[in-house]
Amino acid sequence: MNSDTERSKAAMKIADAVRRGEPVYLEPYREPKVWGVEGIGEYWYGAEEGEKSSIAVSGGCRSPFSEVMKICAPEVLGKKVVRSFGARLPLVKILTPKNRLSVQFHDAKNELWVVTGVDREVAWETPAVIIGFSPEKVEAFGSGVTEKYRDALEIYGDRLDALVQTMISSGLEREMERVKNAAVAAENPDASPDVKKALEEFRRAEEELESFYNYRPVGVGDVVAVPSGTLHAAGPGIEIVEPQIPGPTQSLEDGATYPVRYAFPGYASRYPGAGKTLDVERCGEMKPEVAPEDAPEVLNDTEDIKLERLPGNFSDKGLEVNRITLSPGAAYSVSGNGSFHSLVAVEGSADIAVGENKRGIPEAVPGGRMLLVPASAGDYVISSDNGARIIDTFSPVKE
């Protein structure tokens, strides 16, 4: 924007379009991550405050969507939605990891993963996500699995620090920085005996830690619910659409990345560049269980249209996610709309008609747009000439 005045005018014009019921395209905020493809790991579609807001595009105008929301939140979200959940737009992300994400859990939010792509060049031989504890460890330790996991984390952190310090004292710090991974850098066949010993001890600790993780194989189209309190991490090369209610993250383990991003407790002073100390002391807050595989709930299934409510159990927090599957030539009508709907096509292509206004629903690709239909739009129709599968994120309307 050239000035605050021009930005304000653009926000007002887009707000006027929303009041008329016109859909708005959202361009994502790009969140840099070292594990992301080309340095970008997350694409955010929402109305977060400040620089992390999506950009709303309508009628040649562009504005941070957070600014538009300040003007016309009830028209965007729906008056009943605002009364029930406040003037807050749920966040939708697209994740594009080239490396495994950090293992973490959330104490105050649920997430939902919809797998939209697998990059076979960087994915594991069997593409998978970490979700909950392994059945073997739960069977062995029961409710004590979180305490045993914490013990394994502390040993792993100790061995990782020992490896890093041995590499530094051996003059291999630059090699760690070059490959971005201490363990990979230590695998040099010409490494000293001290480095080889430190690597061997680290690998043993790593193997024990890995035995606590439940690896669930996934493919394109799979849906994974991540309830609050559930240990989880996405594997490399798995592109994910992730609707969520924003909230804090508790990180537990980040592999052997170097420079160290997240330091283990007791070692933070060694790594002043680390952005966070891992929340190992909070392991006891996690659910000591194997994560259930919740199936979508079929709401409607005809020859042409299948409507499913995706799992996640976060409707009481103001978020629901449906999957709409359209056969070629099918049309799905929505009437009496009282909520916003964020729409993205994960397979095929589709259009939406609001009155005389017809627009394409964008494909779920990294950096692409998402279409937001405001509550003010009222009735609309989604149609597809060749068939499509659409993810629809919205807030439930409570009478």
C-alpha positions in Angstrom: 0.0 0.0 0.0 1.3 3.5 -0.8 -0.1 5.1 2.3 -2.3 4.4 5.3 -5.1 6.5 3.6 -5.0 4.3 0.5 -5.0 1.2 2.6 -8.0 2.4 4.6 -9.9 3.3 1.4 -9.2 -0.2 0.0 -10.4 -1.8 3.2 -13.6 0.2 3.0 -14.3 -0.7 -0.6 -13.8 -4.4 0.1 -16.0 -4.1 3.2 -18.7 -2.6 1.0 -18.4 -5.5 -1.4 -18.7 -7.9 1.6 -21.9 -6.1 2.7 -23.3 -6.7 -0.8 -22.6 -10.4 -0.3 -19.7 -10.7 -2.7 -17.1 -13.4 -2.2 -13.5 -12.3 -1.5 -10.3 -13.9 -2.5 -7.6 -14.3 0.2 -3.9 -14.4 -0.6 -1.8 -16.0 2.2 0.7 -14.7 4.6 3.9 -16.7 4.1 5.5 -18.0 7.2 9.2 -18.7 6.9 10.3 -22.1 8.2 13.7 -23.8 7.9 11.8 -27.0 7.2 9.7 -25.5 4.4 10.0 -25.8 0.7 12.1 -22.8 -0.6 12.1 -21.5 3.0 8.3 -21.2 3.3 6.7 -23.8 5.5 3.2 -22.4 6.1 0.7 -20.3 4.1 -1.9 -18.6 6.4 -5.4 -17.8 5.3 -7.0 -15.7 8.0 -7.3 -12.3 9.7 -4.5 -12.4 12.2 -3.4 -9.0 13.5 -0.4 -7.2 11.9 1.8 -8.6 9.1 0.4 -12.1 9.5 -3.0 -11.2 8.1 -4.0 -12.6 4.7 -4.6 -10.0 1.9 -8.2 -9.7 0.7 -8.6 -9.1 -3.0 -11.9 -7.8 -4.5 -12.7 -5.6 -7.4 -9.1 -4.5 -8.0 -8.7 -3.5 -4.3 -6.2 -5.2 -1.9 -6.2 -4.9 1.9 -5.1 -6.9 4.9 -8.2 -8.9 5.8 -7.7 -8.0 9.4 -8.5 -4.4 8.5 -11.7 -5.5 6.6 -12.8 -7.5 9.6 -12.6 -4.5 11.8 -15.1 -2.7 9.6 -17.6 -5.5 8.9 -17.0 -8.6 11.1 -20.7 -9.4 11.5 -21.2 -9.4 7.7 -18.2 -11.6 7.2 -18.8 -14.1 10.0 -22.5 -13.9 10.6 -24.2 -12.1 13.4 -25.1 -15.3 15.2 -21.5 -16.6 14.9 -20.2 -13.4 16.4 -22.6 -13.7 19.3 -21.6 -17.3 19.9 -17.8 -17.1 19.3 -16.8 -13.5 19.0 -15.4 -11.6 16.0 -12.7 -14.2 15.3 -12.0 -15.9 11.9 -10.7 -19.5 12.2 -7.3 -19.9 10.5 -6.6 -22.2 7.6 -3.0 -23.1 6.7 -1.3 -25.0 3.9 1.8 -26.7 5.2 4.7 -27.7 2.8 7.4 -29.5 4.8 10.6 -30.7 3.1 11.7 -32.1 6.5 9.9 -33.7 9.4 8.2 -31.0 11.6 9.0 -30.7 15.3 7.1 -33.0 17.6 4.6 -31.0 19.6 1.2 -30.9 21.2 -1.4 -28.2 21.9 -3.1 -27.7 25.2 -5.8 -25.4 24.0 -6.6 -26.2 20.4 -7.5 -29.0 18.0 -6.3 -29.3 14.5 -7.3 -31.2 11.3 -5.0 -32.3 8.6 -6.2 -32.9 5.0 -3.4 -34.4 2.9 -3.4 -32.8 -0.5 -0.1 -33.9 -1.9 3.0 -36.1 -1.4 6.4 -35.1 -2.8 8.0 -38.5 -3.3 11.5 -36.9 -3.7 11.6 -35.9 -0.1 9.0 -38.1 1.6 9.8 -41.2 3.5 9.6 -44.5 1.7 6.2 -44.9 3.3 4.8 -41.3 3.7 3.5 -40.9 7.3 2.7 -38.6 10.1 3.4 -38.9 13.8 0.1 -39.0 15.8 0.0 -40.1 19.4 2.1 -42.7 21.2 2.9 -46.1 19.7 0.7 -49.0 20.7 3.7 -50.9 22.0 4.7 -48.2 24.5 1.1 -47.6 25.6 0.7 -51.3 26.2 4.0 -51.4 28.1 3.6 -48.3 30.3 -0.1 -47.4 30.3 -0.8 -44.0 31.8 2.9 -43.8 32.7 3.9 -43.5 29.0 4.2 -39.7 29.2 6.7 -40.0 32.1 8.8 -42.6 30.3 8.7 -40.4 27.1 10.0 -37.5 29.1 12.9 -39.7 30.4 13.7 -40.6 26.8 13.5 -37.0 25.7 16.0 -36.0 28.4 18.4 -38.7 27.5 18.0 -37.8 23.8 18.7 -34.1 24.6 21.8 -35.0 26.6 23.2 -37.2 23.8 22.4 -34.6 21.1 24.2 -31.8 23.1 27.2 -34.1 23.6 27.3 -34.8 19.8 27.1 -31.1 19.0 29.8 -30.1 21.5 32.0 -32.9 20.2 31.6 -31.7 16.6 32.4 -28.2 17.7 35.5 -29.2 19.6 36.6 -31.2 16.5 36.3 -28.2 14.3 33.2 -29.4 12.4 30.8 -26.6 13.3 30.8 -25.2 9.8 30.0 -28.6 8.4 27.0 -28.8 10.8 25.9 -25.4 9.6 26.3 -26.4 5.9 24.1 -29.5 6.1 21.7 -28.1 8.8 21.9 -31.3 10.8 24.4 -32.3 13.4 23.9 -36.1 13.0 24.1 -36.1 9.2 27.3 -34.0 9.5 28.8 -36.5 11.9 28.4 -39.4 9.5 31.5 -38.4 7.6 33.6 -41.6 7.3 36.7 -39.5 8.2 35.3 -38.3 11.5 37.4 -38.8 14.6 36.8 -41.6 17.1 35.3 -39.2 19.5 32.8 -38.0 16.9 31.9 -41.6 16.0 31.3 -42.5 19.6 29.2 -39.5 20.2 27.1 -40.2 17.1 26.7 -43.9 18.1 25.4 -42.9 21.6 23.1 -40.3 20.0 21.7 -42.9 17.5 20.8 -45.2 20.4 19.0 -42.5 22.2 17.2 -41.5 19.0 16.1 -45.1 18.4 14.6 -45.3 21.8 12.8 -42.0 21.4 11.4 -43.0 18.0 9.9 -46.1 19.6 7.4 -43.9 21.4 6.0 -42.4 18.2 3.0 -43.8 16.4 3.6 -43.5 12.6 0.5 -43.4 10.6 0.9 -43.9 6.8 -1.0 -41.3 4.8 -1.8 -40.6 1.1 -3.5 -37.9 -0.8 -7.1 -37.3 0.4 -6.5 -38.8 3.9 -7.9 -36.9 6.9 -6.1 -36.9 10.3 -7.7 -35.3 13.4 -5.3 -33.9 15.9 -7.1 -33.4 19.2 -5.7 -31.1 21.9 -3.1 -32.9 24.1 -2.1 -35.3 21.3 1.6 -35.6 20.4 2.0 -35.1 16.6 4.3 -34.1 13.7 3.9 -34.1 9.9 6.4 -36.1 7.9 8.6 -34.7 5.1 7.0 -34.1 1.7 3.4 -34.2 2.9 1.4 -31.2 1.8 -1.4 -30.5 4.2 -4.5 -28.2 4.4 -4.9 -27.4 8.1 -8.0 -25.6 9.5 -7.6 -24.6 13.2 -8.4 -22.3 16.0 -5.2 -20.4 16.7 -3.5 -21.1 20.0 -0.2 -21.8 21.7 2.1 -24.7 20.8 4.1 -26.9 23.2 7.2 -28.2 21.3 9.0 -31.3 22.6 11.6 -32.4 20.1 13.1 -31.0 16.9 15.5 -33.6 15.6 19.2 -32.9 15.1 18.7 -29.6 13.3 21.6 -27.2 13.4 21.9 -24.4 14.2 19.7 -25.5 17.1 16.2 -23.9 16.8 14.7 -25.3 20.0 17.0 -26.0 22.9 16.5 -28.7 25.5 16.1 -27.6 29.1 19.5 -27.3 30.8 21.3 -26.5 27.5 19.6 -23.3 26.4 22.7 -21.2 27.5 24.8 -23.1 25.0 22.6 -22.1 22.1 21.8 -18.4 22.3 20.3 -18.4 18.8 17.6 -20.9 19.8 14.2 -19.4 19.6 12.7 -21.5 22.3 13.4 -23.9 25.2 11.5 -27.1 24.6 8.5 -27.8 26.9 9.7 -31.1 28.1 8.4 -30.5 31.6 4.9 -30.4 30.2 4.9 -34.0 28.9 2.5 -35.0 31.7 -0.2 -32.9 30.1 -0.4 -35.1 27.0 -2.9 -37.8 26.4 -1.2 -41.1 27.3 -2.9 -43.0 24.4 -2.8 -44.2 20.9 -4.6 -41.5 18.8 -7.9 -42.8 17.4 -8.5 -42.8 13.7 -11.7 -40.8 13.5 -13.6 -41.3 10.2 -15.6 -38.4 8.6 -19.3 -38.3 9.3 -21.4 -38.7 6.2 -24.1 -36.0 6.2 -25.5 -36.6 2.7 -24.7 -39.1 0.0 -26.4 -39.1 -3.3 -25.4 -40.2 -6.8 -24.0 -36.7 -7.5 -23.0 -35.2 -4.2 -21.4 -36.5 -1.0 -21.2 -34.2 2.0 -19.0 -35.2 5.0 -18.3 -33.5 8.3 -14.6 -34.0 9.0 -13.4 -35.1 12.4 -11.8 -32.8 14.9 -14.4 -32.1 17.6 -14.0 -28.4 17.6 -17.5 -27.1 16.8 -17.8 -25.8 20.4 -14.8 -23.6 19.7 -16.4 -22.1 16.6 -15.0 -24.3 13.8 -16.4 -26.9 11.5 -15.0 -28.5 8.4 -16.9 -30.2 5.7 -15.8 -32.0 2.6 -17.9 -31.7 -0.5 -17.5 -34.2 -3.3 -19.2 -33.4 -6.6 -19.6 -35.7 -9.5 -19.1 -34.2 -13.1 -22.0 -31.8 -13.8 -23.3 -31.8 -10.2 -24.4 -28.6 -8.4 -24.6 -28.2 -4.6 -27.0 -25.5 -3.3 -26.7 -23.7 0.0 -29.6 -21.7 1.4 -30.1 -19.7 4.5 -26.4 -19.3 5.0 -25.6 -17.8 8.4 -21.8 -18.2 8.5 -18.8 -17.5 6.4 -17.3 -20.3 4.2 -13.7 -20.6 3.3 -13.5 -22.8 0.2 -10.6 -24.5 -1.6 -10.5 -27.3 -4.1 -8.2 -30.2 -3.2 -9.2 -32.2 -6.3 -10.7 -31.1 -9.6 -12.2 -27.7 -10.2 -15.5 -25.9 -9.3 -17.3 -22.6 -9.5 -19.5 -20.8 -7.0 -22.5 -18.6 -8.1 -23.8 -16.0 -5.7 -26.7 -14.4 -7.5 -25.4 -13.3 -10.9 -21.8 -13.4 -9.7 -19.8 -16.5 -10.6 -16.3 -17.2 -9.5 -13.8 -20.0 -9.5 -12.9 -21.9 -6.3 -9.1 -21.9 -6.2 -7.0 -25.1 -6.1 -5.2 -25.9 -2.8 -1.7 -25.1 -3.8 1.1 -23.5 -1.8 0.9 -19.7 -2.2 -2.4 -19.9 -4.1 -5.6 -18.1 -3.2 -8.6 -19.2 -1.1 -12.2 -18.0 -1.6 -14.1 -16.7 1.3 -17.9 -16.5 1.0 -19.2 -14.0 3.6 -22.3 -14.7 5.7 -23.9 -11.8 3.9 -23.9 -13.7 0.6 -27.0 -15.7 1.7 -27.8 -18.4 -0.9 -25.2 -19.8 -3.3 -24.5 -22.7 -5.6 -21.3 -24.7 -6.1 -21.0 -26.6 -9.4 -18.4 -28.6 -11.2 -18.2 -29.6 -14.8 -15.6 -32.3 -14.4 -16.0 -33.3 -10.7 -14.3 -31.8 -7.6 -13.6 -32.3 -4.0 -13.8 -29.1 -1.8 -12.8 -28.3 1.7 -15.3 -26.0 3.4 -14.3 -24.3 6.6 -16.9 -22.3 8.6 -18.3 -21.7 12.0 -21.5 -23.5 13.2 -24.6 -21.3 13.6 -26.2 -21.7 17.0 -29.8 -20.6 17.4 
